[in-house]
Amino acid sequence: MSVDPLSPKRNLLSLVTKAACFVLLSCGLATAADTALYLLKPDSDFQRGCFAPCMCPVMITAPVNGTFFLTSTGSDGLYNTYAVTDVRWSYTNSGAVTSITGSGTYKVGGEFALQQELSLELQMDGGSKEHFDSGLVSDTAAFPDISVSISTNGQYCFDTVFYVNASPTPVPQLNIGLTSTNTVVLTWAVTPCRFVLLESFDMTIAIWNSVTNAPTVVGQQNQVILPRASGVKCYRLQPEGS
């Protein structure tokens, strides 16, 4: 089976993912150069319970996994500032999965020593928003890595805390081609962060649906083969769990 990549390329509006579209024999890709996808490392965790000086125990401790996007918003003279968007985390406690979504800000810099502050508005399972903040603390990881704890009460007595240890992770390019059997082949690189393939018939209304065909791994590439449809059809990748 031979595969012919679609061409020519043209720009499409896509802030956080790379997309491919085709109308007969055209396709498009786009990225936001100042936006990075971050992946939580395995030692990121969630804690809820008592912290010093209170004496009751921490009642819940669980690993947290997921992603978020970090976009540069400039500098205030001392600190480089960033928008944190599309927070998609989860943790499992006693078999129950809790989903965390939200957004916020991050800054790093300082006049004499590197400091950082992560401030997020988070929702658990779609509940009320809660404000989590690290305060202005030492930057213990060399940016662009981020290592910081955020909490609702400054880790004082009863509190809820996330330890966020995250690094940028590659966003793979989505490639599209036609085969000699008139099917469409979509491929993207295998990366530490898992991605799902979405499709849309109309980007103007921003409705994207998951492609139900599971990818197969060929070499170091994920591959999905679909029947060729008439008209316009667009595809993009999204971090798993988003």
ChimeraX commands (.cxc) that place a marker at each C-alpha (Angstrom):
marker #1 position 0.00,0.00,0.00 radius 0.5
marker #1 position 1.53,3.29,-1.09 radius 0.5
marker #1 position 0.73,6.57,0.67 radius 0.5
marker #1 position 0.84,9.98,-1.02 radius 0.5
marker #1 position 1.03,12.95,1.39 radius 0.5
marker #1 position -1.56,15.62,0.70 radius 0.5
marker #1 position -0.39,18.99,-0.56 radius 0.5
marker #1 position -0.09,21.95,-0.72 radius 0.5
marker #1 position -0.02,23.09,2.92 radius 0.5
marker #1 position -2.03,26.06,4.18 radius 0.5
marker #1 position -2.43,27.70,7.59 radius 0.5
marker #1 position -5.41,26.92,9.81 radius 0.5
marker #1 position -6.40,28.50,13.14 radius 0.5
marker #1 position -5.36,26.12,15.93 radius 0.5
marker #1 position -3.92,27.46,19.19 radius 0.5
marker #1 position -3.00,24.34,21.09 radius 0.5
marker #1 position -2.87,21.42,18.70 radius 0.5
marker #1 position -1.66,20.57,15.23 radius 0.5
marker #1 position -4.44,19.91,12.74 radius 0.5
marker #1 position -4.75,18.47,9.26 radius 0.5
marker #1 position -7.62,19.09,6.85 radius 0.5
marker #1 position -8.29,18.09,3.31 radius 0.5
marker #1 position -10.55,19.20,0.52 radius 0.5
marker #1 position -9.75,16.82,-2.31 radius 0.5
marker #1 position -5.95,17.16,-2.28 radius 0.5
marker #1 position -5.20,19.98,0.16 radius 0.5
marker #1 position -4.13,19.87,3.80 radius 0.5
marker #1 position -3.11,22.26,6.55 radius 0.5
marker #1 position -1.07,22.47,9.72 radius 0.5
marker #1 position -0.77,25.15,12.40 radius 0.5
marker #1 position 0.87,25.65,15.81 radius 0.5
marker #1 position 1.24,28.38,18.40 radius 0.5
marker #1 position 4.95,28.97,18.85 radius 0.5
marker #1 position 4.59,30.55,22.31 radius 0.5
marker #1 position 2.44,27.72,23.75 radius 0.5
marker #1 position 3.91,24.56,25.30 radius 0.5
marker #1 position 2.14,21.40,26.40 radius 0.5
marker #1 position 3.19,20.27,29.89 radius 0.5
marker #1 position 2.95,16.71,31.21 radius 0.5
marker #1 position 2.83,15.92,34.93 radius 0.5
marker #1 position 5.61,13.63,36.11 radius 0.5
marker #1 position 4.83,10.45,38.09 radius 0.5
marker #1 position 5.70,12.00,41.46 radius 0.5
marker #1 position 3.04,14.72,41.14 radius 0.5
marker #1 position 0.43,14.12,43.83 radius 0.5
marker #1 position -2.76,15.21,45.60 radius 0.5
marker #1 position -3.03,15.52,49.39 radius 0.5
marker #1 position -5.93,16.44,51.63 radius 0.5
marker #1 position -5.84,16.55,55.40 radius 0.5
marker #1 position -3.94,18.26,58.21 radius 0.5
marker #1 position -0.59,19.99,57.93 radius 0.5
marker #1 position 1.58,21.65,60.57 radius 0.5
marker #1 position 0.93,22.91,63.20 radius 0.5
marker #1 position -2.26,20.82,63.41 radius 0.5
marker #1 position -1.85,17.24,64.55 radius 0.5
marker #1 position -4.51,15.32,62.58 radius 0.5
marker #1 position -3.20,13.12,59.73 radius 0.5
marker #1 position -3.21,13.70,55.99 radius 0.5
marker #1 position -6.26,11.64,55.03 radius 0.5
marker #1 position -5.79,11.33,51.25 radius 0.5
marker #1 position -2.58,10.99,49.25 radius 0.5
marker #1 position -2.78,9.96,45.60 radius 0.5
marker #1 position -0.66,10.33,42.43 radius 0.5
marker #1 position -1.93,12.90,39.92 radius 0.5
marker #1 position -1.54,12.63,36.16 radius 0.5
marker #1 position -2.49,14.88,33.28 radius 0.5
marker #1 position -1.49,17.89,31.21 radius 0.5
marker #1 position -1.83,21.65,30.87 radius 0.5
marker #1 position -0.77,24.34,28.43 radius 0.5
marker #1 position 1.61,27.20,29.25 radius 0.5
marker #1 position 1.54,30.31,27.04 radius 0.5
marker #1 position 3.89,33.27,27.36 radius 0.5
marker #1 position 2.10,36.56,28.11 radius 0.5
marker #1 position 5.20,38.77,28.37 radius 0.5
marker #1 position 7.11,40.26,31.28 radius 0.5
marker #1 position 6.35,42.69,34.11 radius 0.5
marker #1 position 9.99,43.78,34.37 radius 0.5
marker #1 position 11.00,41.29,37.08 radius 0.5
marker #1 position 9.07,38.19,36.11 radius 0.5
marker #1 position 8.26,36.38,32.89 radius 0.5
marker #1 position 4.52,35.76,32.96 radius 0.5
marker #1 position 2.46,32.92,31.52 radius 0.5
marker #1 position -1.15,31.87,31.13 radius 0.5
marker #1 position -1.97,28.34,32.29 radius 0.5
marker #1 position -4.87,26.87,30.32 radius 0.5
marker #1 position -6.72,23.62,29.75 radius 0.5
marker #1 position -5.67,21.97,33.02 radius 0.5
marker #1 position -6.74,18.32,32.70 radius 0.5
marker #1 position -5.67,16.25,35.69 radius 0.5
marker #1 position -7.02,13.26,37.54 radius 0.5
marker #1 position -6.32,11.15,40.58 radius 0.5
marker #1 position -7.75,7.88,41.88 radius 0.5
marker #1 position -8.71,7.31,45.52 radius 0.5
marker #1 position -10.31,4.08,46.72 radius 0.5
marker #1 position -11.16,3.18,43.13 radius 0.5
marker #1 position -12.94,6.47,42.38 radius 0.5
marker #1 position -11.46,8.76,39.72 radius 0.5
marker #1 position -11.62,12.52,40.33 radius 0.5
marker #1 position -11.17,14.86,37.34 radius 0.5
marker #1 position -9.60,18.29,37.82 radius 0.5
marker #1 position -10.01,21.11,35.31 radius 0.5
marker #1 position -9.09,24.77,35.37 radius 0.5
marker #1 position -6.74,27.56,34.40 radius 0.5
marker #1 position -4.63,30.31,35.91 radius 0.5
marker #1 position -1.24,32.01,35.77 radius 0.5
marker #1 position 2.44,31.29,36.34 radius 0.5
marker #1 position 5.40,33.61,36.72 radius 0.5
marker #1 position 9.11,33.03,37.16 radius 0.5
marker #1 position 12.04,35.41,37.60 radius 0.5
marker #1 position 13.17,37.84,40.28 radius 0.5
marker #1 position 15.68,40.55,40.98 radius 0.5
marker #1 position 18.22,38.63,43.08 radius 0.5
marker #1 position 17.13,34.97,43.14 radius 0.5
marker #1 position 14.85,32.98,40.89 radius 0.5
marker #1 position 11.34,32.74,42.29 radius 0.5
marker #1 position 8.08,31.37,40.95 radius 0.5
marker #1 position 4.36,31.49,41.62 radius 0.5
marker #1 position 1.66,29.19,40.28 radius 0.5
marker #1 position -1.93,30.34,40.78 radius 0.5
marker #1 position -4.84,28.20,39.54 radius 0.5
marker #1 position -8.62,28.17,39.71 radius 0.5
marker #1 position -9.53,24.48,39.79 radius 0.5
marker #1 position -12.74,22.46,39.73 radius 0.5
marker #1 position -13.03,18.87,40.90 radius 0.5
marker #1 position -15.57,16.83,38.97 radius 0.5
marker #1 position -17.18,20.04,37.74 radius 0.5
marker #1 position -17.84,21.39,41.25 radius 0.5
marker #1 position -17.25,24.88,42.60 radius 0.5
marker #1 position -14.02,26.64,41.65 radius 0.5
marker #1 position -11.30,26.67,44.31 radius 0.5
marker #1 position -8.28,28.97,44.32 radius 0.5
marker #1 position -4.93,27.19,44.62 radius 0.5
marker #1 position -1.72,29.20,45.00 radius 0.5
marker #1 position 1.93,28.46,45.69 radius 0.5
marker #1 position 2.73,31.96,46.87 radius 0.5
marker #1 position 6.04,33.42,45.71 radius 0.5
marker #1 position 8.59,30.65,46.39 radius 0.5
marker #1 position 12.05,29.60,45.24 radius 0.5
marker #1 position 12.33,28.12,41.77 radius 0.5
marker #1 position 13.67,24.67,42.64 radius 0.5
marker #1 position 13.63,23.37,39.07 radius 0.5
marker #1 position 15.37,24.97,36.13 radius 0.5
marker #1 position 12.65,26.52,33.97 radius 0.5
marker #1 position 11.04,25.40,31.67 radius 0.5
marker #1 position 10.61,22.56,34.19 radius 0.5
marker #1 position 8.13,23.41,36.95 radius 0.5
marker #1 position 8.21,21.95,40.47 radius 0.5
marker #1 position 5.93,23.63,43.03 radius 0.5
marker #1 position 3.15,22.89,45.54 radius 0.5
marker #1 position -0.16,24.76,45.35 radius 0.5
marker #1 position -2.79,24.80,48.07 radius 0.5
marker #1 position -5.99,26.51,49.18 radius 0.5
marker #1 position -4.75,27.47,52.65 radius 0.5
marker #1 position -0.97,27.82,52.46 radius 0.5
marker #1 position -0.49,24.24,53.74 radius 0.5
marker #1 position -1.67,25.37,57.18 radius 0.5
marker #1 position -3.80,22.96,59.26 radius 0.5
marker #1 position -6.60,21.42,57.17 radius 0.5
marker #1 position -5.78,21.94,53.52 radius 0.5
marker #1 position -5.91,20.55,49.99 radius 0.5
marker #1 position -2.56,20.44,48.16 radius 0.5
marker #1 position -1.32,19.55,44.70 radius 0.5
marker #1 position 2.38,18.96,44.16 radius 0.5
marker #1 position 2.95,19.90,40.51 radius 0.5
marker #1 position 6.09,18.50,38.90 radius 0.5
marker #1 position 5.86,19.00,35.15 radius 0.5
marker #1 position 7.96,19.41,32.03 radius 0.5
marker #1 position 7.24,20.39,28.43 radius 0.5
marker #1 position 6.34,17.43,26.24 radius 0.5
marker #1 position 6.33,17.27,22.43 radius 0.5
marker #1 position 3.13,17.90,20.49 radius 0.5
marker #1 position 3.42,15.56,17.51 radius 0.5
marker #1 position 2.72,16.71,13.98 radius 0.5
marker #1 position -0.35,15.12,12.43 radius 0.5
marker #1 position 0.30,13.85,8.92 radius 0.5
marker #1 position -2.37,12.87,6.40 radius 0.5
marker #1 position -2.14,11.02,3.13 radius 0.5
marker #1 position -4.14,9.07,0.55 radius 0.5
marker #1 position -3.44,5.44,-0.29 radius 0.5
marker #1 position -3.64,3.65,-3.60 radius 0.5
marker #1 position -6.80,1.95,-2.26 radius 0.5
marker #1 position -8.51,5.35,-1.79 radius 0.5
marker #1 position -8.32,5.38,1.99 radius 0.5
marker #1 position -7.00,8.12,4.25 radius 0.5
marker #1 position -3.95,7.44,6.45 radius 0.5
marker #1 position -3.29,9.63,9.49 radius 0.5
marker #1 position -0.02,9.27,11.38 radius 0.5
marker #1 position 1.68,10.95,14.33 radius 0.5
marker #1 position 4.74,10.17,16.41 radius 0.5
marker #1 position 4.59,8.07,19.57 radius 0.5
marker #1 position 5.28,10.45,22.48 radius 0.5
marker #1 position 5.30,10.19,26.31 radius 0.5
marker #1 position 1.94,12.00,26.37 radius 0.5
marker #1 position -0.87,10.01,24.76 radius 0.5
marker #1 position -3.06,11.80,22.21 radius 0.5
marker #1 position -6.50,11.07,20.82 radius 0.5
marker #1 position -7.55,11.77,17.24 radius 0.5
marker #1 position -10.51,14.12,16.68 radius 0.5
marker #1 position -12.44,14.89,13.50 radius 0.5
marker #1 position -14.71,17.71,12.33 radius 0.5
marker #1 position -16.81,18.39,9.26 radius 0.5
marker #1 position -17.04,22.12,10.00 radius 0.5
marker #1 position -14.27,24.01,11.82 radius 0.5
marker #1 position -16.36,27.21,11.86 radius 0.5
marker #1 position -18.56,25.80,14.64 radius 0.5
marker #1 position -15.67,24.15,16.51 radius 0.5
marker #1 position -17.34,20.79,17.04 radius 0.5
marker #1 position -14.82,17.97,17.26 radius 0.5
marker #1 position -15.65,14.29,17.76 radius 0.5
marker #1 position -13.36,11.43,18.72 radius 0.5
marker #1 position -12.37,9.05,15.94 radius 0.5
marker #1 position -13.45,5.63,17.15 radius 0.5
marker #1 position -10.80,3.71,15.19 radius 0.5
marker #1 position -7.98,2.80,17.58 radius 0.5
marker #1 position -4.48,3.63,16.29 radius 0.5
marker #1 position -1.94,0.92,15.57 radius 0.5
marker #1 position 1.75,1.51,16.17 radius 0.5
marker #1 position 3.96,1.07,13.11 radius 0.5
marker #1 position 7.61,1.69,13.95 radius 0.5
marker #1 position 7.49,4.84,16.11 radius 0.5
marker #1 position 4.32,6.17,14.48 radius 0.5
marker #1 position 0.67,5.90,15.49 radius 0.5
marker #1 position -1.43,5.10,12.42 radius 0.5
marker #1 position -5.17,5.28,11.71 radius 0.5
marker #1 position -6.64,4.27,8.35 radius 0.5
marker #1 position -10.09,5.62,7.44 radius 0.5
marker #1 position -12.33,5.47,4.37 radius 0.5
marker #1 position -12.11,8.60,2.27 radius 0.5
marker #1 position -15.12,10.88,2.73 radius 0.5
marker #1 position -16.42,13.45,0.28 radius 0.5
marker #1 position -16.26,17.17,1.03 radius 0.5
marker #1 position -14.26,18.85,3.80 radius 0.5
marker #1 position -13.00,16.88,6.76 radius 0.5
marker #1 position -10.50,18.05,9.37 radius 0.5
marker #1 position -8.52,16.17,11.99 radius 0.5
marker #1 position -6.53,17.20,15.03 radius 0.5
marker #1 position -4.82,15.71,18.07 radius 0.5
marker #1 position -5.78,16.34,21.67 radius 0.5
marker #1 position -4.03,15.17,24.86 radius 0.5
marker #1 position -5.77,12.09,26.25 radius 0.5
marker #1 position -8.20,13.03,29.01 radius 0.5
marker #1 position -8.80,16.59,27.73 radius 0.5
marker link #1:1,2 radius 0.2
marker link #1:2,3 radius 0.2
marker link #1:3,4 radius 0.2
marker link #1:4,5 radius 0.2
marker link #1:5,6 radius 0.2
marker link #1:6,7 radius 0.2
marker link #1:7,8 radius 0.2
marker link #1:8,9 radius 0.2
marker link #1:9,10 radius 0.2
marker link #1:10,11 radius 0.2
marker link #1:11,12 radius 0.2
marker link #1:12,13 radius 0.2
marker link #1:13,14 radius 0.2
marker link #1:14,15 radius 0.2
marker link #1:15,16 radius 0.2
marker link #1:16,17 radius 0.2
marker link #1:17,18 radius 0.2
marker link #1:18,19 radius 0.2
marker link #1:19,20 radius 0.2
marker link #1:20,21 radius 0.2
marker link #1:21,22 radius 0.2
marker link #1:22,23 radius 0.2
marker link #1:23,24 radius 0.2
marker link #1:24,25 radius 0.2
marker link #1:25,26 radius 0.2
marker link #1:26,27 radius 0.2
marker link #1:27,28 radius 0.2
marker link #1:28,29 radius 0.2
marker link #1:29,30 radius 0.2
marker link #1:30,31 radius 0.2
marker link #1:31,32 radius 0.2
marker link #1:32,33 radius 0.2
marker link #1:33,34 radius 0.2
marker link #1:34,35 radius 0.2
marker link #1:35,36 radius 0.2
marker link #1:36,37 radius 0.2
marker link #1:37,38 radius 0.2
marker link #1:38,39 radius 0.2
marker link #1:39,40 radius 0.2
marker link #1:40,41 radius 0.2
marker link #1:41,42 radius 0.2
marker link #1:42,43 radius 0.2
marker link #1:43,44 radius 0.2
marker link #1:44,45 radius 0.2
marker link #1:45,46 radius 0.2
marker link #1:46,47 radius 0.2
marker link #1:47,48 radius 0.2
marker link #1:48,49 radius 0.2
marker link #1:49,50 radius 0.2
marker link #1:50,51 radius 0.2
marker link #1:51,52 radius 0.2
marker link #1:52,53 radius 0.2
marker link #1:53,54 radius 0.2
marker link #1:54,55 radius 0.2
marker link #1:55,56 radius 0.2
marker link #1:56,57 radius 0.2
marker link #1:57,58 radius 0.2
marker link #1:58,59 radius 0.2
marker link #1:59,60 radius 0.2
marker link #1:60,61 radius 0.2
marker link #1:61,62 radius 0.2
marker link #1:62,63 radius 0.2
marker link #1:63,64 radius 0.2
marker link #1:64,65 radius 0.2
marker link #1:65,66 radius 0.2
marker link #1:66,67 radius 0.2
marker link #1:67,68 radius 0.2
marker link #1:68,69 radius 0.2
marker link #1:69,70 radius 0.2
marker link #1:70,71 radius 0.2
marker link #1:71,72 radius 0.2
marker link #1:72,73 radius 0.2
marker link #1:73,74 radius 0.2
marker link #1:74,75 radius 0.2
marker link #1:75,76 radius 0.2
marker link #1:76,77 radius 0.2
marker link #1:77,78 radius 0.2
marker link #1:78,79 radius 0.2
marker link #1:79,80 radius 0.2
marker link #1:80,81 radius 0.2
marker link #1:81,82 radius 0.2
marker link #1:82,83 radius 0.2
marker link #1:83,84 radius 0.2
marker link #1:84,85 radius 0.2
marker link #1:85,86 radius 0.2
marker link #1:86,87 radius 0.2
marker link #1:87,88 radius 0.2
marker link #1:88,89 radius 0.2
marker link #1:89,90 radius 0.2
marker link #1:90,91 radius 0.2
marker link #1:91,92 radius 0.2
marker link #1:92,93 radius 0.2
marker link #1:93,94 radius 0.2
marker link #1:94,95 radius 0.2
marker link #1:95,96 radius 0.2
marker link #1:96,97 radius 0.2
marker link #1:97,98 radius 0.2
marker link #1:98,99 radius 0.2
marker link #1:99,100 radius 0.2
marker link #1:100,101 radius 0.2
marker link #1:101,102 radius 0.2
marker link #1:102,103 radius 0.2
marker link #1:103,104 radius 0.2
marker link #1:104,105 radius 0.2
marker link #1:105,106 radius 0.2
marker link #1:106,107 radius 0.2
marker link #1:107,108 radius 0.2
marker link #1:108,109 radius 0.2
marker link #1:109,110 radius 0.2
marker link #1:110,111 radius 0.2
marker link #1:111,112 radius 0.2
marker link #1:112,113 radius 0.2
marker link #1:113,114 radius 0.2
marker link #1:114,115 radius 0.2
marker link #1:115,116 radius 0.2
marker link #1:116,117 radius 0.2
marker link #1:117,118 radius 0.2
marker link #1:118,119 radius 0.2
marker link #1:119,120 radius 0.2
marker link #1:120,121 radius 0.2
marker link #1:121,122 radius 0.2
marker link #1:122,123 radius 0.2
marker link #1:123,124 radius 0.2
marker link #1:124,125 radius 0.2
marker link #1:125,126 radius 0.2
marker link #1:126,127 radius 0.2
marker link #1:127,128 radius 0.2
marker link #1:128,129 radius 0.2
marker link #1:129,130 radius 0.2
marker link #1:130,131 radius 0.2
marker link #1:131,132 radius 0.2
marker link #1:132,133 radius 0.2
marker link #1:133,134 radius 0.2
marker link #1:134,135 radius 0.2
marker link #1:135,136 radius 0.2
marker link #1:136,137 radius 0.2
marker link #1:137,138 radius 0.2
marker link #1:138,139 radius 0.2
marker link #1:139,140 radius 0.2
marker link #1:140,141 radius 0.2
marker link #1:141,142 radius 0.2
marker link #1:142,143 radius 0.2
marker link #1:143,144 radius 0.2
marker link #1:144,145 radius 0.2
marker link #1:145,146 radius 0.2
marker link #1:146,147 radius 0.2
marker link #1:147,148 radius 0.2
marker link #1:148,149 radius 0.2
marker link #1:149,150 radius 0.2
marker link #1:150,151 radius 0.2
marker link #1:151,152 radius 0.2
marker link #1:152,153 radius 0.2
marker link #1:153,154 radius 0.2
marker link #1:154,155 radius 0.2
marker link #1:155,156 radius 0.2
marker link #1:156,157 radius 0.2
marker link #1:157,158 radius 0.2
marker link #1:158,159 radius 0.2
marker link #1:159,160 radius 0.2
marker link #1:160,161 radius 0.2
marker link #1:161,162 radius 0.2
marker link #1:162,163 radius 0.2
marker link #1:163,164 radius 0.2
marker link #1:164,165 radius 0.2
marker link #1:165,166 radius 0.2
marker link #1:166,167 radius 0.2
marker link #1:167,168 radius 0.2
marker link #1:168,169 radius 0.2
marker link #1:169,170 radius 0.2
marker link #1:170,171 radius 0.2
marker link #1:171,172 radius 0.2
marker link #1:172,173 radius 0.2
marker link #1:173,174 radius 0.2
marker link #1:174,175 radius 0.2
marker link #1:175,176 radius 0.2
marker link #1:176,177 radius 0.2
marker link #1:177,178 radius 0.2
marker link #1:178,179 radius 0.2
marker link #1:179,180 radius 0.2
marker link #1:180,181 radius 0.2
marker link #1:181,182 radius 0.2
marker link #1:182,183 radius 0.2
marker link #1:183,184 radius 0.2
marker link #1:184,185 radius 0.2
marker link #1:185,186 radius 0.2
marker link #1:186,187 radius 0.2
marker link #1:187,188 radius 0.2
marker link #1:188,189 radius 0.2
marker link #1:189,190 radius 0.2
marker link #1:190,191 radius 0.2
marker link #1:191,192 radius 0.2
marker link #1:192,193 radius 0.2
marker link #1:193,194 radius 0.2
marker link #1:194,195 radius 0.2
marker link #1:195,196 radius 0.2
marker link #1:196,197 radius 0.2
marker link #1:197,198 radius 0.2
marker link #1:198,199 radius 0.2
marker link #1:199,200 radius 0.2
marker link #1:200,201 radius 0.2
marker link #1:201,202 radius 0.2
marker link #1:202,203 radius 0.2
marker link #1:203,204 radius 0.2
marker link #1:204,205 radius 0.2
marker link #1:205,206 radius 0.2
marker link #1:206,207 radius 0.2
marker link #1:207,208 radius 0.2
marker link #1:208,209 radius 0.2
marker link #1:209,210 radius 0.2
marker link #1:210,211 radius 0.2
marker link #1:211,212 radius 0.2
marker link #1:212,213 radius 0.2
marker link #1:213,214 radius 0.2
marker link #1:214,215 radius 0.2
marker link #1:215,216 radius 0.2
marker link #1:216,217 radius 0.2
marker link #1:217,218 radius 0.2
marker link #1:218,219 radius 0.2
marker link #1:219,220 radius 0.2
marker link #1:220,221 radius 0.2
marker link #1:221,222 radius 0.2
marker link #1:222,223 radius 0.2
marker link #1:223,224 radius 0.2
marker link #1:224,225 radius 0.2
marker link #1:225,226 radius 0.2
marker link #1:226,227 radius 0.2
marker link #1:227,228 radius 0.2
marker link #1:228,229 radius 0.2
marker link #1:229,230 radius 0.2
marker link #1:230,231 radius 0.2
marker link #1:231,232 radius 0.2
marker link #1:232,233 radius 0.2
marker link #1:233,234 radius 0.2
marker link #1:234,235 radius 0.2
marker link #1:235,236 radius 0.2
marker link #1:236,237 radius 0.2
marker link #1:237,238 radius 0.2
marker link #1:238,239 radius 0.2
marker link #1:239,240 radius 0.2
marker link #1:240,241 radius 0.2
marker link #1:241,242 radius 0.2
view
